[in-house]
Amino acid sequence: MTSLPSDRATGSVDPKLLEILVCPLTKGPLEYDAARQELVSRAARLAYPIRDGIPIMLVDEARRLD
């Protein structure tokens, strides 16, 4: 069984994964927020959570940025 390219021990996300993931709403780039364990879409003003090393790329699960 394979897993996503992330390091669960340190909570880091593989840069190659960040290159291919996009915001499902805007199709724009994402920024990794290590402190909050989120992938942030500035264009959509949403932050997608990363749970157990897995990005949850659902708009309904995202946190709105103010």
N, CA, C and O atoms as a GROMACS GRO file, in nm:
protein
  264
    1MET      N    1   0.085  -0.118   0.000
    1MET     CA    2   0.000   0.000   0.000
    1MET      C    3   0.089   0.124   0.000
    1MET      O    4   0.186   0.130   0.075
    2THR      N    5   0.057   0.220  -0.083
    2THR     CA    6   0.136   0.343  -0.090
    2THR      C    7   0.066   0.455  -0.017
    2THR      O    8  -0.055   0.450   0.004
    3SER      N    9   0.142   0.555   0.021
    3SER     CA   10   0.084   0.670   0.090
    3SER      C   11   0.120   0.797   0.015
    3SER      O   12   0.208   0.796  -0.072
    4LEU      N   13   0.053   0.904   0.049
    4LEU     CA   14   0.084   1.033  -0.011
    4LEU      C   15   0.225   1.075   0.028
    4LEU      O   16   0.272   1.039   0.136
    5PRO      N   17   0.292   1.149  -0.058
    5PRO     CA   18   0.427   1.194  -0.024
    5PRO      C   19   0.424   1.304   0.082
    5PRO      O   20   0.430   1.423   0.050
    6SER      N   21   0.414   1.263   0.206
    6SER     CA   22   0.420   1.357   0.317
    6SER      C   23   0.494   1.289   0.432
    6SER      O   24   0.502   1.167   0.438
    7ASP      N   25   0.546   1.368   0.520
    7ASP     CA   26   0.617   1.316   0.635
    7ASP      C   27   0.529   1.341   0.756
    7ASP      O   28   0.528   1.452   0.810
    8ARG      N   29   0.458   1.241   0.798
    8ARG     CA   30   0.362   1.258   0.909
    8ARG      C   31   0.431   1.292   1.039
    8ARG      O   32   0.373   1.361   1.123
    9ALA      N   33   0.553   1.247   1.058
    9ALA     CA   34   0.624   1.274   1.183
    9ALA      C   35   0.654   1.423   1.199
    9ALA      O   36   0.640   1.478   1.308
   10THR      N   37   0.693   1.488   1.091
   10THR     CA   38   0.725   1.631   1.099
   10THR      C   39   0.611   1.718   1.050
   10THR      O   40   0.613   1.839   1.069
   11GLY      N   41   0.511   1.656   0.986
   11GLY     CA   42   0.398   1.732   0.937
   11GLY      C   43   0.428   1.809   0.810
   11GLY      O   44   0.352   1.899   0.773
   12SER      N   45   0.536   1.775   0.741
   12SER     CA   46   0.569   1.847   0.619
   12SER      C   47   0.500   1.784   0.499
   12SER      O   48   0.462   1.667   0.501
   13VAL      N   49   0.483   1.864   0.394
   13VAL     CA   50   0.421   1.818   0.271
   13VAL      C   51   0.527   1.820   0.161
   13VAL      O   52   0.602   1.916   0.148
   14ASP      N   53   0.531   1.714   0.085
   14ASP     CA   54   0.627   1.703  -0.025
   14ASP      C   55   0.604   1.815  -0.126
   14ASP      O   56   0.491   1.834  -0.172
   15PRO      N   57   0.708   1.890  -0.161
   15PRO     CA   58   0.694   1.999  -0.259
   15PRO      C   59   0.638   1.952  -0.393
   15PRO      O   60   0.570   2.029  -0.462
   16LYS      N   61   0.665   1.828  -0.431
   16LYS     CA   62   0.611   1.775  -0.557
   16LYS      C   63   0.459   1.764  -0.551
   16LYS      O   64   0.390   1.785  -0.650
   17LEU      N   65   0.408   1.729  -0.433
   17LEU     CA   66   0.263   1.723  -0.415
   17LEU      C   67   0.202   1.862  -0.427
   17LEU      O   68   0.097   1.879  -0.489
   18LEU      N   69   0.268   1.961  -0.369
   18LEU     CA   70   0.218   2.099  -0.378
   18LEU      C   71   0.217   2.150  -0.522
   18LEU      O   72   0.133   2.232  -0.558
   19GLU      N   73   0.309   2.101  -0.603
   19GLU     CA   74   0.314   2.142  -0.743
   19GLU      C   75   0.194   2.094  -0.822
   19GLU      O   76   0.151   2.161  -0.917
   20ILE      N   77   0.138   1.980  -0.785
   20ILE     CA   78   0.026   1.925  -0.863
   20ILE      C   79  -0.111   1.954  -0.803
   20ILE      O   80  -0.211   1.953  -0.874
   21LEU      N   81  -0.117   1.980  -0.673
   21LEU     CA   82  -0.246   2.012  -0.612
   21LEU      C   83  -0.287   2.156  -0.643
   21LEU      O   84  -0.203   2.246  -0.642
   22VAL      N   85  -0.415   2.175  -0.670
   22VAL     CA   86  -0.469   2.309  -0.691
   22VAL      C   87  -0.598   2.322  -0.611
   22VAL      O   88  -0.656   2.222  -0.569
   23CYS      N   89  -0.640   2.444  -0.590
   23CYS     CA   90  -0.766   2.470  -0.522
   23CYS      C   91  -0.880   2.413  -0.608
   23CYS      O   92  -0.887   2.444  -0.727
   24PRO      N   93  -0.968   2.333  -0.551
   24PRO     CA   94  -1.077   2.276  -0.630
   24PRO      C   95  -1.178   2.381  -0.677
   24PRO      O   96  -1.253   2.358  -0.771
   25LEU      N   97  -1.180   2.496  -0.611
   25LEU     CA   98  -1.275   2.601  -0.647
   25LEU      C   99  -1.220   2.691  -0.758
   25LEU      O  100  -1.289   2.717  -0.857
   26THR      N  101  -1.097   2.738  -0.741
   26THR     CA  102  -1.040   2.834  -0.837
   26THR      C  103  -0.942   2.771  -0.936
   26THR      O  104  -0.909   2.832  -1.038
   27LYS      N  105  -0.898   2.650  -0.906
   27LYS     CA  106  -0.793   2.582  -0.985
   27LYS      C  107  -0.659   2.654  -0.976
   27LYS      O  108  -0.571   2.633  -1.059
   28GLY      N  109  -0.645   2.740  -0.875
   28GLY     CA  110  -0.522   2.816  -0.855
   28GLY      C  111  -0.427   2.746  -0.759
   28GLY      O  112  -0.460   2.642  -0.703
   29PRO      N  113  -0.307   2.803  -0.741
   29PRO     CA  114  -0.204   2.742  -0.655
   29PRO      C  115  -0.241   2.747  -0.507
   29PRO      O  116  -0.324   2.826  -0.463
   30LEU      N  117  -0.175   2.659  -0.433
   30LEU     CA  118  -0.194   2.650  -0.288
   30LEU      C  119  -0.062   2.677  -0.217
   30LEU      O  120   0.045   2.648  -0.270
   31GLU      N  121  -0.071   2.734  -0.097
   31GLU     CA  122   0.046   2.756  -0.012
   31GLU      C  123   0.032   2.667   0.111
   31GLU      O  124  -0.077   2.651   0.165
   32TYR      N  125   0.143   2.610   0.153
   32TYR     CA  126   0.143   2.523   0.271
   32TYR      C  127   0.165   2.605   0.397
   32TYR      O  128   0.264   2.678   0.407
   33ASP      N  129   0.073   2.594   0.492
   33ASP     CA  130   0.086   2.659   0.623
   33ASP      C  131   0.119   2.548   0.723
   33ASP      O  132   0.031   2.477   0.770
   34ALA      N  133   0.248   2.535   0.755
   34ALA     CA  134   0.294   2.427   0.843
   34ALA      C  135   0.239   2.440   0.984
   34ALA      O  136   0.206   2.340   1.047
   35ALA      N  137   0.229   2.563   1.034
   35ALA     CA  138   0.183   2.584   1.171
   35ALA      C  139   0.039   2.537   1.190
   35ALA      O  140   0.005   2.480   1.294
   36ARG      N  141  -0.044   2.560   1.091
   36ARG     CA  142  -0.186   2.523   1.101
   36ARG      C  143  -0.218   2.391   1.032
   36ARG      O  144  -0.331   2.343   1.039
   37GLN      N  145  -0.118   2.332   0.963
   37GLN     CA  146  -0.140   2.209   0.887
   37GLN      C  147  -0.256   2.226   0.790
   37GLN      O  148  -0.355   2.153   0.793
   38GLU      N  149  -0.240   2.327   0.702
   38GLU     CA  150  -0.342   2.358   0.603
   38GLU      C  151  -0.276   2.393   0.470
   38GLU      O  152  -0.161   2.434   0.464
   39LEU      N  153  -0.353   2.375   0.363
   39LEU     CA  154  -0.316   2.424   0.231
   39LEU      C  155  -0.406   2.543   0.203
   39LEU      O  156  -0.529   2.531   0.206
   40VAL      N  157  -0.346   2.658   0.177
   40VAL     CA  158  -0.419   2.784   0.167
   40VAL      C  159  -0.433   2.827   0.022
   40VAL      O  160  -0.337   2.829  -0.055
   41SER      N  161  -0.557   2.862  -0.014
   41SER     CA  162  -0.586   2.923  -0.144
   41SER      C  163  -0.617   3.070  -0.119
   41SER      O  164  -0.723   3.103  -0.066
   42ARG      N  165  -0.524   3.157  -0.156
   42ARG     CA  166  -0.545   3.301  -0.138
   42ARG      C  167  -0.660   3.351  -0.227
   42ARG      O  168  -0.738   3.436  -0.186
   43ALA      N  169  -0.669   3.297  -0.349
   43ALA     CA  170  -0.772   3.341  -0.443
   43ALA      C  171  -0.913   3.309  -0.392
   43ALA      O  172  -1.003   3.392  -0.404
   44ALA      N  173  -0.931   3.191  -0.335
   44ALA     CA  174  -1.062   3.150  -0.283
   44ALA      C  175  -1.083   3.194  -0.139
   44ALA      O  176  -1.194   3.189  -0.087
   45ARG      N  177  -0.974   3.238  -0.074
   45ARG     CA  178  -0.977   3.275   0.067
   45ARG      C  179  -1.025   3.157   0.153
   45ARG      O  180  -1.109   3.171   0.242
   46LEU      N  181  -0.967   3.039   0.122
   46LEU     CA  182  -1.000   2.916   0.193
   46LEU      C  183  -0.871   2.845   0.236
   46LEU      O  184  -0.768   2.856   0.170
   47ALA      N  185  -0.880   2.772   0.347
   47ALA     CA  186  -0.769   2.690   0.395
   47ALA      C  187  -0.818   2.547   0.409
   47ALA      O  188  -0.910   2.518   0.486
   48TYR      N  189  -0.756   2.457   0.334
   48TYR     CA  190  -0.794   2.316   0.335
   48TYR      C  191  -0.711   2.242   0.439
   48TYR      O  192  -0.588   2.253   0.438
   49PRO      N  193  -0.775   2.167   0.529
   49PRO     CA  194  -0.701   2.099   0.635
   49PRO      C  195  -0.620   1.980   0.584
   49PRO      O  196  -0.653   1.919   0.482
   50ILE      N  197  -0.514   1.950   0.657
   50ILE     CA  198  -0.436   1.829   0.633
   50ILE      C  199  -0.453   1.743   0.758
   50ILE      O  200  -0.413   1.783   0.867
   51ARG      N  201  -0.514   1.627   0.742
   51ARG     CA  202  -0.540   1.538   0.855
   51ARG      C  203  -0.464   1.408   0.836
   51ARG      O  204  -0.479   1.340   0.735
   52ASP      N  205  -0.383   1.374   0.934
   52ASP     CA  206  -0.301   1.252   0.928
   52ASP      C  207  -0.219   1.246   0.800
   52ASP      O  208  -0.202   1.139   0.741
   53GLY      N  209  -0.169   1.362   0.757
   53GLY     CA  210  -0.085   1.368   0.638
   53GLY      C  211  -0.160   1.369   0.506
   53GLY      O  212  -0.098   1.367   0.400
   54ILE      N  213  -0.294   1.373   0.512
   54ILE     CA  214  -0.375   1.369   0.391
   54ILE      C  215  -0.447   1.502   0.372
   54ILE      O  216  -0.526   1.541   0.458
   55PRO      N  217  -0.422   1.573   0.262
   55PRO     CA  218  -0.494   1.697   0.234
   55PRO      C  219  -0.642   1.667   0.206
   55PRO      O  220  -0.674   1.580   0.124
   56ILE      N  221  -0.729   1.739   0.273
   56ILE     CA  222  -0.874   1.724   0.253
   56ILE      C  223  -0.917   1.836   0.159
   56ILE      O  224  -0.942   1.949   0.202
   57MET      N  225  -0.926   1.804   0.032
   57MET     CA  226  -0.950   1.904  -0.072
   57MET      C  227  -1.098   1.920  -0.104
   57MET      O  228  -1.138   1.914  -0.220
   58LEU      N  229  -1.179   1.938  -0.001
   58LEU     CA  230  -1.323   1.958  -0.016
   58LEU      C  231  -1.358   2.099   0.032
   58LEU      O  232  -1.320   2.139   0.142
   59VAL      N  233  -1.430   2.173  -0.050
   59VAL     CA  234  -1.468   2.310  -0.015
   59VAL      C  235  -1.548   2.311   0.115
   59VAL      O  236  -1.530   2.400   0.197
   60ASP      N  237  -1.635   2.213   0.135
   60ASP     CA  238  -1.717   2.206   0.257
   60ASP      C  239  -1.634   2.185   0.383
   60ASP      O  240  -1.678   2.219   0.492
   61GLU      N  241  -1.514   2.129   0.369
   61GLU     CA  242  -1.425   2.105   0.483
   61GLU      C  243  -1.327   2.220   0.507
   61GLU      O  244  -1.260   2.224   0.609
   62ALA      N  245  -1.319   2.313   0.414
   62ALA     CA  246  -1.222   2.422   0.422
   62ALA      C  247  -1.266   2.529   0.522
   62ALA      O  248  -1.384   2.549   0.548
   63ARG      N  249  -1.165   2.596   0.578
   63ARG     CA  250  -1.188   2.707   0.670
   63ARG      C  251  -1.180   2.837   0.589
   63ARG      O  252  -1.089   2.856   0.509
   64ARG      N  253  -1.276   2.925   0.611
   64ARG     CA  254  -1.276   3.055   0.543
   64ARG      C  255  -1.172   3.147   0.606
   64ARG      O  256  -1.160   3.155   0.728
   65LEU      N  257  -1.098   3.217   0.521
   65LEU     CA  258  -0.999   3.314   0.568
   65LEU      C  259  -1.064   3.452   0.571
   65LEU      O  260  -1.137   3.490   0.480
   66ASP      N  261  -1.035   3.525   0.676
   66ASP     CA  262  -1.089   3.662   0.688
   66ASP      C  263  -0.986   3.765   0.650
   66ASP      O  264  -1.014   3.885   0.654
   0.00000   0.00000   0.00000
